[in-house]
Amino acid sequence: MLVLALVVALGLIGTVLAAVALRHAEQDRRARALSQQTGMVGQVVTGEMRRYSTSLSDLAAAIGAQSRLEAPEFTAITAPVDRQRLPGASGVGFVVPTPADRVAETQAYWRARGVPVTLRPSPAALGSHRFLVLSHSIDGTEPPLGLDLAASVEATEAMRIAEESHGVATSRTYRLLKDASLPPEQRQLSFVLAAPVYSTSPDAADTGQLRGWVTMGLRGRDFLHEAIGAAAKDTVAVTLSDVTSGDPLPVASWEPRVPMDNAVGSRQVPVAVPQRSWALTVQATRRLLAGDDDLHLEAGAWVTGIVITALLAALTATVIGSRDRALRRVDAATSALRTDIARREEVEQQLRRREAELVGFAGIVAHDLRSPLARVLGYADFLRDEAADRLDPEHRVFLDRLHGGAQRMQALIDDLLDYATADNRRIARVPVDLQRLAGEVAREQAGDGEVTVTRLPVVEGDPTMLRQVLDNLIGNAIKYTAPGVRPMVRVGCRPDGNDQWRIDVTDNGIGIPEEDRANVFTAFARARGSEDYPGTGLGLAIVARIVERHHGRTGVEAAPGGGSVLWFTLPAMAAIAPDGDDDGGAEAAEAARVAQPMQPSSP
């Protein structure tokens, strides 16, 4: 009897201890699973917002590149945007700013371009109206053209922020104007993404000016359902809030029709959206760890408490089995996340390959255009030399225009070829005397200007490529000078660290605005103020590619007293000893003389 009592007592004590341990283990597994699910949901929502913002930026860039925007061009640009690509969006629209006294003029302008629009100014507009003149529906509902978005304080605020930041902006939540006709129970809290559209076409009359905004409406519940429905399923409840102003404002929520698990609390993660701060609050449901509710481990421990040995063995096996199952689920979720990251990296690599193919395609096209263009220039030169006297003045003007256009096209083709081949052209690494190279370029480019070349080092590189770098930089410094001002250019150098030379090309030209300096070495980029100067926008991009292949860097700064300082760096080299060749001995000796004292040192 005493032994039986002892066994029962030990069994009860073991059962209680095992039940408590199981309860804590269960809560720990649910807490870790909730944290894992929260991180995954946060990444999915952030990725979706980034994808929507990128798509809107691409649409704004494409519309801004049109020299003359009309309804067919807008339809063609927005045609790829559908529910399959952006499932949470309701539609895309083009909004134009219109002063109150130019409403009739704006309406006539767009009607002349094939848009049957009737502008309806809102009495709530303060200052300028913002009319929807073009639209592309994604959800099948067409918003009325001519709608004044100035009636929406939230949409107007988003467009203002987008214009000031020159990027995509997110509005506060509100109910879309196009949903006003829906029954109240079907109206959702929504938000708008807005991107400014600036004219970038060199053929457009409004180049560099704001044309309007591309807007994309998203209904909050639909967006959240499409974004996380497949990932969250019924394992968690999600609430998306706008915390920009401090007090959380609801955006959308996802609530599965299953009981909530309040024992593990909730988790909150930030979500990056353009120009606003959002937060995701995630709470677990009873389905977070599917199947665990049926185990009833604690009750089983009490039932089998009479047999202490069997109870301990069963409890231990159950704990280990439950933990292994939880870890397998975590591993499966982590594997799925890694697979998604690998897929995205593969997509990025494909995009890089497509970019390389486009560059190669541009080079092939430019190369194939050279031959017919040479014939055009040849015939034009022949007509100017041989038949100009027999032509009417008007015809001679046409011939001069033909010749000038062909020359500009020849320059564009040359720049395209240089840009396309700058990445893969073979580099002949030999000692290059930059001082002599810059002097030759200065004599060719100077014209009526003054180009001063100070002492420059000898570096190892491709002389043809480095000559092109100096030719482009010195040529730009002379070209982009205000009318009536004599170009003054200085080419100098200084050490940049222990093993780099920095070459500076300083001018007294029109300068580069600070906000444009980050993009001047990008292909086809033109800084504001350079619109009246000829150019293709590829010269500095070619410079950047050549310098990068020489393991250097490029940059631009404001010059003291006006103008700009465009610089690049090149690795330093040891002194070059002259060889015994009769033809190159003098040149190598001079290179050695210049290279020997010009060794960079720490400033």
MIBA-188446 format. One record per residue (C-alpha): residue number from 1; residue in one letter; chain; y, x, z. Coordinates in steps of 0.5 Angstrom, whole numbers. Each point is the difference from the previous one (the first is absolute). Example, Ala and Ser with C-alpha at 12.3 -4.5 7.8 and 13.67 -1.06 7.14 Angstrom:
<pts>
   resi   resn   chain       Y       X       Z
      1      A       A      -9      25      16
      2      S       A       7       2      -2
</pts>
This chain:
<pts>
   resi   resn   chain       Y       X       Z
      1      M       A       0       0       0
      2      L       A       5       6       2
      3      V       A      -2       3      -7
      4      L       A       1      -6      -4
      5      A       A       7      -1       4
      6      L       A       2       7      -2
      7      V       A      -2      -1      -7
      8      V       A       4      -7       0
      9      A       A       6       4       3
     10      L       A      -1       6      -5
     11      G       A      -1      -5      -6
     12      L       A       7      -4       2
     13      I       A       4       6       2
     14      G       A      -3       3      -7
     15      T       A       2      -6      -4
     16      V       A       7      -1       3
     17      L       A       2       7      -2
     18      A       A      -3      -1      -7
     19      A       A       3      -6      -1
     20      V       A       7       3       2
     21      A       A      -1       6      -4
     22      L       A      -2      -4      -6
     23      R       A       6      -4       1
     24      H       A       5       6       0
     25      A       A      -4       3      -6
     26      E       A       1      -7      -4
     27      Q       A       8       0       2
     28      D       A       0       7      -2
     29      R       A      -3      -1      -7
     30      R       A       4      -6      -2
     31      A       A       6       4       2
     32      R       A      -2       6      -4
     33      A       A      -2      -5      -6
     34      L       A       7      -4       1
     35      S       A       4       7      -1
     36      Q       A      -4       2      -6
     37      Q       A       1      -7      -3
     38      T       A       7       0       2
     39      G       A       1       7      -4
     40      M       A      -3      -2      -6
     41      V       A       4      -7      -1
     42      G       A       6       4       2
     43      Q       A      -1       5      -6
     44      V       A      -2      -6      -5
     45      V       A       6      -3       1
     46      T       A       4       6       0
     47      G       A      -3       2      -7
     48      E       A       1      -7      -3
     49      M       A       7       0       2
     50      R       A       1       7      -3
     51      R       A      -4      -3      -6
     52      Y       A       5      -6      -1
     53      S       A       6       5       1
     54      T       A      -2       5      -5
     55      S       A      -2      -6      -5
     56      L       A       7      -3       1
     57      S       A       3       7      -1
     58      D       A      -3       1      -6
     59      L       A       2      -6      -3
     60      A       A       7       1       2
     61      A       A       0       7      -4
     62      A       A      -3      -3      -6
     63      I       A       5      -6       0
     64      G       A       6       6       1
     65      A       A      -3       4      -6
     66      Q       A       2      -6      -5
     67      S       A       6       1      -4
     68      R       A       1      -7      -1
     69      L       A      -4      -5       5
     70      E       A      -2      -6      -3
     71      A       A      -6      -6       2
     72      P       A      -5       3      -5
     73      E       A       1       7       3
     74      F       A      -1      -3       7
     75      T       A      -6      -4      -1
     76      A       A      -3       6      -3
     77      I       A       1       5       6
     78      T       A      -2      -5       5
     79      A       A      -6      -3      -4
     80      P       A      -5       5       3
     81      V       A       2      -3       7
     82      D       A      -5      -5       2
     83      R       A      -3      -3       6
     84      Q       A      -6       5      -1
     85      R       A       4       6       1
     86      L       A       5      -3       5
     87      P       A      -4      -6       3
     88      G       A       5      -1       6
     89      A       A       6      -1      -5
     90      S       A       3      -6      -2
     91      G       A       4       2      -6
     92      V       A       5       6      -2
     93      G       A       7      -2      -2
     94      F       A       7       4      -3
     95      V       A       6      -2       4
     96      V       A       7       2      -3
     97      P       A       6       0       4
     98      T       A       6      -4      -2
     99      P       A       7      -1       2
    100      A       A       2      -7       2
    101      D       A       5       0      -6
    102      R       A      -5       3      -5
    103      V       A      -6      -5       0
    104      A       A       2      -4      -6
    105      E       A       0       7      -4
    106      T       A      -7       2       3
    107      Q       A      -3      -6      -2
    108      A       A       2       1      -7
    109      Y       A      -2       7       0
    110      W       A      -7      -2       2
    111      R       A      -1      -6      -4
    112      A       A       2       5      -6
    113      R       A      -6       4       2
    114      G       A      -5      -6      -1
    115      V       A       0      -2       8
    116      P       A       1      -7       0
    117      V       A       4       0       7
    118      T       A       5      -4       3
    119      L       A       3       3       6
    120      R       A       1      -4       7
    121      P       A       5       4       4
    122      S       A      -2      -1       8
    123      P       A       6      -3       4
    124      A       A      -3       5       6
    125      A       A       1       6      -5
    126      L       A       5       5       3
    127      G       A       4       4      -5
    128      S       A      -5       1      -5
    129      H       A      -6      -4      -3
    130      R       A      -7       2      -1
    131      F       A      -3      -4      -6
    132      L       A      -7       0      -2
    133      V       A       0       1      -7
    134      L       A      -7       3      -2
    135      S       A      -7      -2       4
    136      H       A      -7       1      -1
    137      S       A      -5      -4       4
    138      I       A      -6       3       4
    139      D       A      -2      -7       4
    140      G       A       1      -5      -6
    141      T       A       6      -3       3
    142      E       A       7       2      -4
    143      P       A       6       0       4
    144      P       A       6      -3      -4
    145      L       A       4       5      -4
    146      G       A       7       0       2
    147      L       A      -1       0       8
    148      D       A       5       3       4
    149      L       A      -3       5       5
    150      A       A       6       1       4
    151      A       A      -2      -7       3
    152      S       A      -5       4       4
    153      V       A       3       5       5
    154      E       A      -7       4       1
    155      A       A       0       1      -8
    156      T       A       7       2      -1
    157      E       A      -1       5       6
    158      A       A      -6       3      -3
    159      M       A       4       1      -7
    160      R       A       6       3       4
    161      I       A      -5       5       4
    162      A       A      -4       2      -7
    163      E       A       7       1      -3
    164      E       A       2       5       5
    165      S       A      -6       3       1
    166      H       A      -2       1      -7
    167      G       A      -7      -2       1
    168      V       A      -4      -6       2
    169      A       A       2      -5       6
    170      T       A      -4      -5       4
    171      S       A       4      -6       2
    172      R       A      -1      -4       7
    173      T       A      -5      -6      -1
    174      Y       A       2      -7      -2
    175      R       A      -2      -5      -4
    176      L       A       1       1      -8
    177      L       A       5      -4      -4
    178      K       A      -6      -2      -5
    179      D       A      -4      -3       6
    180      A       A       5      -5       2
    181      S       A      -3      -5      -4
    182      L       A      -7       1       3
    183      P       A      -2      -5       6
    184      P       A       2       3       7
    185      E       A      -7       2       2
    186      Q       A      -1       4      -6
    187      R       A       6       4       0
    188      Q       A      -1       7       3
    189      L       A       4       6       3
    190      S       A       1       4      -5
    191      F       A       4       7      -2
    192      V       A       3       3      -6
    193      L       A       0       7      -3
    194      A       A       6       2      -4
    195      A       A       1       6      -4
    196      P       A       6       2      -3
    197      V       A       1       1      -8
    198      Y       A       4       6      -3
    199      S       A       1       1      -7
    200      T       A      -3       6      -2
    201      S       A       0      -1      -8
    202      P       A       4       5      -3
    203      D       A       1      -5      -6
    204      A       A       3      -5       5
    205      A       A       7      -2       1
    206      D       A      -1       0       8
    207      T       A      -4       6       1
    208      G       A       0       2       7
    209      Q       A       3      -7       3
    210      L       A      -4      -5       4
    211      R       A      -3      -6      -5
    212      G       A      -2      -4       6
    213      W       A      -7       0       4
    214      V       A      -7      -1      -1
    215      T       A      -3      -5       5
    216      M       A      -7      -2       2
    217      G       A      -1      -6       5
    218      L       A      -6       1       5
    219      R       A      -3      -6       4
    220      G       A      -2       3       7
    221      R       A      -6      -4       1
    222      D       A      -3       1      -7
    223      F       A       2       8       0
    224      L       A      -3       1       7
    225      H       A      -6      -4      -3
    226      E       A      -1       4      -6
    227      A       A       1       7       3
    228      I       A      -4       0       6
    229      G       A      -5      -6      -1
    230      A       A      -6       4      -3
    231      A       A       1       5       6
    232      A       A       1      -4       6
    233      K       A      -4      -6      -2
    234      D       A      -1      -4       7
    235      T       A       0       6       4
    236      V       A       7       1       2
    237      A       A       6      -5       1
    238      V       A       6       4      -3
    239      T       A       8      -2       1
    240      L       A       5       4      -5
    241      S       A       7       0       3
    242      D       A       7       3      -2
    243      V       A       2       4       6
    244      T       A       6       3      -3
    245      S       A       5      -3       4
    246      G       A      -4       1       6
    247      D       A      -2      -7       2
    248      P       A      -6      -2      -4
    249      L       A       1      -5      -6
    250      P       A      -7      -3      -3
    251      V       A      -2       2      -7
    252      A       A      -7      -3      -1
    253      S       A      -6       0       4
    254      W       A      -8       0      -1
    255      E       A      -4      -4       5
    256      P       A      -7      -1      -2
    257      R       A      -4      -7       3
    258      V       A      -4       4       5
    259      P       A       1       0       8
    260      M       A       5       6       2
    261      D       A      -3       6       4
    262      N       A       6       1       6
    263      A       A      -4       5       4
    264      V       A       2       6      -5
    265      G       A       8      -2       0
    266      S       A       3       1      -7
    267      R       A       3       6      -4
    268      Q       A       6       2      -4
    269      V       A       2       4      -5
    270      P       A       6       2      -4
    271      V       A       0      -2      -8
    272      A       A       5       4      -5
    273      V       A       4      -5      -4
    274      P       A       6       2      -4
    275      Q       A       6       0       4
    276      R       A      -3      -4       6
    277      S       A      -5       0       6
    278      W       A      -6      -4       0
    279      A       A      -5       0       5
    280      L       A      -8      -3       0
    281      T       A      -2      -3       7
    282      V       A      -8       0      -1
    283      Q       A      -5      -4       5
    284      A       A      -7       0       0
    285      T       A      -4      -6      -1
    286      R       A      -8      -1       2
    287      R       A      -2       2      -6
    288      L       A       3       7       0
    289      L       A      -7       3       2
    290      A       A      -5      -5      -3
    291      G       A      -6      -2       3
    292      D       A       2       3       7
    293      D       A       1      -7       3
    294      D       A      -8      -2      -1
    295      L       A      -2       6       4
    296      H       A       1      -3       7
    297      L       A      -1       7       3
    298      E       A       2      -2       7
    299      A       A      -4      -6       0
    300      G       A      -6       4      -2
    301      A       A       1       5       5
    302      W       A       0      -5       6
    303      V       A      -7      -4      -3
    304      T       A      -3       7      -1
    305      G       A       2       3       7
    306      I       A      -6      -1       4
    307      V       A      -4       5      -4
    308      I       A       5       6       1
    309      T       A      -3       5      -4
    310      A       A       0      -5      -6
    311      L       A       7      -2       1
    312      L       A       3       7       0
    313      A       A      -4       2      -6
    314      A       A       2      -7      -4
    315      L       A       7       1       3
    316      T       A       1       7      -2
    317      A       A      -3      -1      -7
    318      T       A       4      -6      -1
    319      V       A       7       4       2
    320      I       A      -3       6      -5
    321      G       A      -1      -5      -6
    322      S       A       6      -4       1
    323      R       A       4       6       0
    324      D       A      -3       3      -6
    325      R       A       1      -7      -4
    326      A       A       8       1       2
    327      L       A       0       7      -2
    328      R       A      -3      -2      -7
    329      R       A       5      -5      -1
    330      V       A       5       4       2
    331      D       A      -3       6      -5
    332      A       A       0      -6      -5
    333      A       A       7      -2       0
    334      T       A       2       8       0
    335      S       A      -4       1      -6
    336      A       A       3      -6      -3
    337      L       A       7       3       1
    338      R       A      -2       7      -2
    339      T       A      -3      -4      -7
    340      D       A       7      -3      -1
    341      I       A       4       6       1
    342      A       A      -4       4      -4
    343      R       A       0      -6      -6
    344      R       A       8       1       1
    345      E       A       0       7      -1
    346      E       A      -4      -1      -6
    347      V       A       5      -4      -3
    348      E       A       5       5       2
    349      Q       A      -3       5      -4
    350      Q       A      -1      -5      -6
    351      L       A       7      -1       0
    352      R       A       1       8       0
    353      R       A      -4       1      -5
    354      R       A       3      -6      -4
    355      E       A       7       3       1
    356      A       A      -3       7      -3
    357      E       A      -3      -4      -6
    358      L       A       7      -3      -1
    359      V       A       4       7       0
    360      G       A      -5       2      -5
    361      F       A       1      -6      -4
    362      A       A       7       1       0
    363      G       A      -1       8      -2
    364      I       A      -4      -2      -6
    365      V       A       4      -6      -2
    366      A       A       6       5       0
    367      H       A      -3       5      -4
    368      D       A      -2      -5      -5
    369      L       A       7      -2      -1
    370      R       A       2       7      -1
    371      S       A      -2       0      -7
    372      P       A       3      -6      -3
    373      L       A       6       1       4
    374      A       A       1       7      -3
    375      R       A       0      -4      -7
    376      V       A       5      -5       2
    377      L       A       5       6       3
    378      G       A      -1       4      -6
    379      Y       A       1      -5      -5
    380      A       A       7      -2       4
    381      D       A       2       7       0
    382      F       A      -1       0      -8
    383      L       A       4      -6      -1
    384      R       A       5       3       5
    385      D       A       1       6      -4
    386      E       A      -2      -2      -7
    387      A       A       3      -7      -1
    388      A       A       5      -1       6
    389      D       A       6       0      -5
    390      R       A      -3      -6      -5
    391      L       A      -1      -4       6
    392      D       A       5      -6       3
    393      P       A       3       2       6
    394      E       A      -4      -6       3
    395      H       A      -6       3      -2
    396      R       A       1       7       2
    397      V       A       1      -3       7
    398      F       A      -7      -3       0
    399      L       A      -3       6      -3
    400      D       A       4       4       6
    401      R       A      -3      -5       5
    402      L       A      -7       1      -3
    403      H       A       0       7       1
    404      G       A       3       0       7
    405      G       A      -6      -5       2
    406      A       A      -5       4      -3
    407      Q       A       3       6       4
    408      R       A       0      -4       6
    409      M       A      -7      -2      -1
    410      Q       A      -2       7      -2
    411      A       A       2       2       7
    412      L       A      -3      -6       4
    413      I       A      -7       2      -4
    414      D       A       1       8       2
    415      D       A       1      -2       7
    416      L       A      -6      -5       0
    417      L       A      -4       6      -2
    418      D       A       2       5       5
    419      Y       A      -1      -5       5
    420      A       A      -7      -2      -2
    421      T       A      -2       7      -1
    422      A       A       4       3       6
    423      D       A      -6      -2       5
    424      N       A      -6       4      -4
    425      R       A       4       5      -5
    426      R       A      -3       7       2
    427      I       A       4       4       4
    428      A       A       1       8      -2
    429      R       A       1       3       6
    430      V       A       4       6      -1
    431      P       A       6       3       3
    432      V       A       7      -4      -2
    433      D       A       7       3       1
    434      L       A       3      -6       2
    435      Q       A       7       3       0
    436      R       A      -1       2      -7
    437      L       A      -3      -7      -2
    438      A       A       6      -3       3
    439      G       A       5       4      -3
    440      E       A      -3      -2      -7
    441      V       A       0      -7       1
    442      A       A       7       0       3
    443      R       A       2       3      -7
    444      E       A      -3      -5      -4
    445      Q       A       2      -6       5
    446      A       A       7       2       2
    447      G       A       4      -2      -6
    448      D       A       8      -1       3
    449      G       A      -3       0       7
    450      E       A      -1       6       5
    451      V       A      -7       2       2
    452      T       A      -1       5       6
    453      V       A      -6       3       1
    454      T       A      -1       4       6
    455      R       A      -5       5       2
    456      L       A      -7      -3      -1
    457      P       A      -7       2       2
    458      V       A      -6       2      -4
    459      V       A      -6      -5       1
    460      E       A      -7      -1      -3
    461      G       A       0      -6      -5
    462      D       A       0      -3      -7
    463      P       A       6       3      -3
    464      T       A       0      -6      -5
    465      M       A      -1      -6       5
    466      L       A       6       4       5
    467      R       A       4       0      -6
    468      Q       A       0      -7      -1
    469      V       A       1      -1       8
    470      L       A       7       4      -1
    471      D       A       1      -3      -6
    472      N       A       0      -7       2
    473      L       A       4       1       7
    474      I       A       5       4      -3
    475      G       A       1      -5      -6
    476      N       A       0      -6       5
    477      A       A       5       4       4
    478      I       A       5       1      -6
    479      K       A      -2      -7      -3
    480      Y       A       2      -4       6
    481      T       A       7       2       1
    482      A       A       6      -5       0
    483      P       A       4      -1      -7
    484      G       A       6       5       0
    485      V       A      -3       5       6
    486      R       A      -3       7      -2
    487      P       A      -7       1       2
    488      M       A      -1       5       5
    489      V       A      -7       2       2
    490      R       A      -3       5       4
    491      V       A      -7       3       1
    492      G       A      -2       3       6
    493      C       A      -6       1       5
    494      R       A      -2       1       7
    495      P       A      -6       1       4
    496      D       A      -4      -6       2
    497      G       A      -4       2       6
    498      N       A      -4       6      -1
    499      D       A      -4       0      -6
    500      Q       A       5      -5      -5
    501      W       A       6       1      -4
    502      R       A       5      -6       0
    503      I       A       4       0      -7
    504      D       A       6      -4       0
    505      V       A       4      -3      -6
    506      T       A       7      -3       3
    507      D       A       4      -4      -5
    508      N       A       7      -3       1
    509      G       A      -2      -7      -4
    510      I       A       0      -7       2
    511      G       A      -6       1       6
    512      I       A      -6      -4       2
    513      P       A       1      -6       5
    514      E       A      -4       1       6
    515      E       A      -4      -6      -1
    516      D       A      -2       3      -7
    517      R       A      -2       7       2
    518      A       A      -7      -2       3
    519      N       A      -2      -2      -7
    520      V       A       4       4      -5
    521      F       A      -7       4      -1
    522      T       A      -4      -6      -2
    523      A       A      -1      -2      -8
    524      F       A       5      -4      -3
    525      A       A       5       0       6
    526      R       A       7       0      -1
    527      A       A       5       1       6
    528      R       A       6      -5       0
    529      G       A       6       2      -4
    530      S       A      -4       4      -5
    531      E       A      -1      -7      -5
    532      D       A       6       3      -5
    533      Y       A      -4       7      -1
    534      P       A      -5       1      -5
    535      G       A      -7       1       3
    536      T       A      -7      -2       1
    537      G       A      -2       0       7
    538      L       A      -5       5      -1
    539      G       A       3       7       1
    540      L       A       0       1       8
    541      A       A      -7      -4       0
    542      I       A      -2       6      -5
    543      V       A       3       5       5
    544      A       A      -4      -3       6
    545      R       A      -6       1      -4
    546      I       A       1       7      -2
    547      V       A       2       2       7
    548      E       A      -6      -3       3
    549      R       A      -5       3      -4
    550      H       A       4       7       2
    551      H       A      -1      -2       7
    552      G       A       7      -2       2
    553      R       A       4      -6       2
    554      T       A       6      -3      -3
    555      G       A       6      -3       3
    556      V       A       8      -2      -1
    557      E       A       6       0       5
    558      A       A       7      -1       0
    559      A       A       4       6      -2
    560      P       A       6       1       4
    561      G       A       7      -2      -3
    562      G       A      -4      -5      -5
    563      G       A      -6       1      -5
    564      S       A      -7       1       2
    565      V       A      -5       6       2
    566      L       A      -7      -1      -4
    567      W       A      -5       5       3
    568      F       A      -7       2      -1
    569      T       A      -4       5       4
    570      L       A      -5       5      -3
    571      P       A      -5       5       4
    572      A       A       2       7       1
    573      M       A      -4       6      -3
    574      A       A       0       7       1
    575      A       A       3       5      -3
    576      I       A      -2       1      -8
    577      A       A      -2       7      -1
    578      P       A       2       2      -8
    579      D       A      -6       2      -4
    580      G       A      -1       5      -6
    581      D       A       1      -5      -6
    582      D       A       6       3      -4
    583      D       A       2      -7      -2
    584      G       A       0      -3       7
    585      G       A       1       6       4
    586      A       A       8      -1       1
    587      E       A      -1      -8       1
    588      A       A      -5       1       5
    589      A       A       4       6       3
    590      E       A       6      -5       1
    591      A       A      -4      -5       3
    592      A       A      -3       5       5
    593      R       A       8       2       1
    594      V       A       2      -7       1
    595      A       A      -6      -2       4
    596      Q       A       0       5       5
    597      P       A       6      -1       4
    598      M       A      -1      -8      -1
    599      Q       A      -5      -1       6
    600      P       A       1      -7       4
    601      S       A       1       1       7
    602      S       A       1      -5       6
    603      P       A       7      -2       1
</pts>
